[in-house]
């Protein structure tokens, strides 16, 4: 999105509960609030069109209530299709939970195939693999835990917010334990935050998959940066005190009125503009790991909007591999947290958020104005 358009896209207010809020910022700041600019020749036109067609194809399989649905007492379409202003839109849930949406467990084989088609309209090969890995980790928890929480790959759900149409704005989410992928779609534009990935264990300690680490890229990129800092830089970048037990920008056990508190937190850590060129390259490595879980058309647009010199980096906890720790990379709009504290430092929560564009906030507001 060209910088010259940014000031026209920032508007304060709420949109029928579908967005949290749009935060006004100086026009000199480039925002990574969504990908694309709705121009006719945008490569995001192809992406948004593919996503819309895939959504329509999936919903088309739910047009008639089957005998099985009648017998067991649920309606697939009613579970999958919610209103654009449904309260669930801004309530992303990354813990075991009976969330809104249509779970894979309730789908036909055809519908499950179409869900994977949906995911592949948005994710890169790396992002798709990470998504499947998170889902497969549920099998380990299912076999080893006795907590009674719902576990298993069948407990991942898809939900649509508004009607998927080629000339309108709508949204969708794919979500389950340790995974929340949130999309807002309009012609030539796509929003992908919040993006949450997690895993327990983060690194599998034994068995045939011993040594496998979920979110290895973000894990290693954070260590590479903090350990590249000199003594004076570390004194600024490494914060005193224990690392947060969970991500700051989460909503677990928080009243809805406090879900946006993270947007107003005072900046911490070291300013990236003060780092050396080699250290800035390591910051860019973190950005690349976070954003390129999405297909190139989407990730390229986001990365073009983020200037590493406008970011800050803060670290809590130990700096040796195996130490419980937390780090955050934040800027005027970009926010990424990596938390490896729970489970004695072997339970990861990682989230990418946008202060103005979460749940398509800025994107949906534009189209709401254009339609009225």
N, C-alpha and C positions, 0 to 999 in steps of 0.2 A: 504494500500500500504506500503510495507516494507520501512523503512528509507533508507536502503542501495541502493534503486533504484532511490531515489529522484534526486540526482545530475545528473543522466543520462537523466532525463526527462525535465530539465530546459534549454531551448534554446531561444535565443533572436530572434525576427523577427515577421513577419506577415504571415498569411496563406490565401491568395486570398480573403482578406476582411472578412473571416469567423470568425476570432478571433481578439481580440483587440491587445494583445501582450503577450509574455511570459516573465516574469520578473525573471532574474537570481538572486538566493539567496544562502546563504551559505549552504553547504551540511548537516550541523548539525541541520537544521531546518526542522521539519516535516510539510508538506504542506497538506491542505485539499482542493486540487484543483479538485479532482474527486474521485469517489468511484470505487474500484476494481483495479485489476492489470493484467487483461487479462490472468491469469493462467488458465489452462484447468480445474482445479477442483474448481475454484472460484465460490462462490454462486452467484456472479454477472453474471456468464454465463447464469444462468436460467433467471435472471431479464432482461438482455439485449435481450435474445431470445424471451421472452414473449412480450416485448415492440415492437420488430421488427414484430412479427406475428400480433399483434394488429394493428399496423400501416398499414401493408400490407392488412389486412382485411378491414380497413376503406377505403383505397385508391382503393381497388378492386370494391367498390360500385360506383366509379366515372369513370368507364371505358368507358361508353357510354353516350353521351350527350342526355338528355331527351328532349321531346317536350316542357316541361315547361321551361327548361333552354333556349331553342332556342327562345321561345316566349318572355321571360323577358330579354334576352340578357346577360346572364352570364354563365360561364362554371365552375362547381364546382371544377373540378380537377385543372384547371388553377389557381383558387383562392387558393387552398389548397397546391399545390405542387410547391415550388420554388427551385431555384438552391442552392447548398451548399454555394455559395459565394454571395448570394443575400445581398444587403446592409441592408435589414430589419433584418438580422440575429443578428446584434449587437445593434439594436435600440429597446430596450425594452420600452414599453409605458404603464404607469399605470394610465393615465388620460383618460377622455372621448375622443375618437378619432376614426376616420374611418381607422382602422389599416389593414395591409395586413393579408390575411388568409381567411378561409371560416367560416362565422359566423353561429351559431346555427340556426339563423332565416332562412338560406338558405338550411338547411339540411332536409333530410327525417327523419322519426321517427327511421328507422333502423340506419342511420348514427349517430344520436344523442346517441343512445344506444352504438354504437361502440366508440364514444368519451369518454363516461364514462368508458368503458372497458380500453381505453388508460390511463385515469387518474388513474385507480386502479392498473395498472401495475407499477406505480411509487409511489403513495401516500400511507401513512399509513391510518388507519381508522380516526385518528385525523386530518391528513392533508386533506383527502377527505372531511370530515365534514366542516373544515375551508373553503375550496374552495367553497362548496355549500352555506355556510353561507354568504360569500362575495357576491356571485351572487344574493342571495335572498335579500341582503340589497339594491340592485338596485331598488327593488320594492318600498321601502320606499322613495328613492330619486325620483323615477318616479312619485309618488303620491304627493310629497310635493314641488318639485322644479319647477321653471318656467324659468330656464336658457336657455332652448332650446337644451341642450346637449343630445346626444343619450343615453337613459337610458333603462334598462331592461335586463333580463337574456338572451334574444335572441342576445344580442350584444357581446357575448363572442365567440372568434374565435380560430380555430386550424390551424396551418400551419406547413408544413414539409420542411426541408432544406436538399436537396439531396434525393436520393432514399433509402428507408429503406431496407437494405439487411443484411443477417446474418453475412456476412464476410467483412463488410465495416463500415465506420464511417458515421453517418448521424445525423440530429437533428430535434427537433420539439418544438413547443411552444403552450401553451394554455394561452390565454390572453384576458383581458377586463378591464373595469374600476376597479381599486384597486386590480388587480390580474395579475401577470405575472410569469408563470412557464416555465422555459427554460431548455431544456434537450439536451444533446449530448450523443450519444450512439455508442458504439463499442463493439465487442465481449468481454464480461466479464468486461466492464467498462461503467460507467454512470456519467455524469456531470449534476448538478442540479442548477447551479447558472447562472444568478441572480434569486433569489426567492423573490417575492414581494407579501405582503398581506397588504391590507388597508381597511378602513371602515369609513363612515360618515353617521350617528353618530357612534363613537366608542362604546359608551354606549347608548342604547336606553332609552330616558328619560321618555316616557309615553306609554300608550297603553297596549295591552295584553302581549307584550314582554318587558315591562319596566324592566330595570335591566340587560338585556342581554348585555354582552360586547364581541365584536369581539377581538381576540388576547389577551384574558384575561391572558393566561399563561405567555406570555412575559411581559405583563403589571405588573403583580404581582411579577414576578421574579426580575424585575428591582428594584421595590420599596423595596423588601426584602433585596436586596444587599446594596443599598445606605443607608438604615436605619439601617443596621447592622454595619456600619462603625463608629469608634469612632471619636472624634473631630479632632484629628490630621490627620486621614485618610481622613475625609471629606474635609479638607482644600486642600488636594492634588487632590482628585477625582472630586470634584464639581468645574466646571470652572466658571469664572466670565463672566458676560454678559448675554444677552438674548439667549434662545435656538434657534437653527436654525429653520426657518419657514418650511423647508422641509428637507428631507434626503440629506446628502452631496453627496452621490453616485448616485444621480438621474441625468437625462439628460433633464429634462423639461426646455425649454427656454435656452438651452445651445448649442452652435455650436459643431459639431461633434469633432472638434479639442480639445475640453475641456472635453470630456466625461470621460477621464481617469485621470483627475486632482486629484481626491480623492485618487488615489493610491500613490501619492507623498506627501500627507499631513503629517505634523509633528505629531508624536504620542502625545496624550494628556492623562491626567488623572493619575491614580494610577496603578502601576505594580502589577499584581495579585500575583506574587511570594512573595510579601511583606505581603500578607494577612494571617490571621489565617486559620487553617484547616477548621473551620466552615464557614468562609467567602468564602473560595475556593469552598466549597460545593455549596454555593449559586451561584457562577459563573458557576459551572457545571450545575446547574438548568437552567440558561439562555441558555447555549449551548444545553441542552437536549430539551428545548422548541422549539428552532430554528430548529434543525436538524431532530428531530423525526417526522416532518410532512411527511417525506418520509418513505417508507416501511423499515422494520428492516435491510434487507440486505444492503440497501443504507446507512441508517443513521449509522449503526454499523461501516461501513468502514470509513465514514467521522469522526466519534467521536474517532476512534482509532488513527487518525492522528493528533488530536489537543491536545496539552499540555496546560492546563490552566495557567501554570506558565509562558508561553510565551505571555500571553494576557495582555491587558491594559483595564481599565474601566474608562470612563469619563461620567459625568452627567452635564446637563445644566438645569436650571429652578428650580421650587419648588420641595420639597420632600414630600409634603402631597398629598394624593389622591385627585384628582380634580385640582391640579395645572398643568398648561401647562409645559411640560418638554420634554427633549430629553436625551437619553443615547446611548452610543456606546460601543461595546466590539470588540476590534481589536487585531490582532496579525500579525505575519510575512506574513500570507496569508489570514487568516479568517477576515471577516468584517461583523458586524451586527449593524444596526441602528434601533432605535425605536423612532419615532417622534410623539408626541402628543401635537401639538401646534395650528394647525389651528382649526377653528370652536370653538374658546374660550376653547381650550384644550379638544375637543371632536371629533377630526378628526385624525385618526391614519394612519401613513405610516410606514411600517416596511420592511426592506430589508436585505437579506443575500447575500453577494457577495464574490468572490475569486479574489485576485489580479492577479493570474496567470492562473486561470482555468475558468473564466467566459466564457460563450458560448462555453464551451468545448475546450478552447484555448490550454491547455497542451495536452489533450487527442487527439484532432484532429491533432496536430502537429506530435505526435508520429506516428499516422497511415499514415499520409501523407508521412513521411520519409520511413516507412516500405513498402509502396506501390510504392516507387520510388527507 
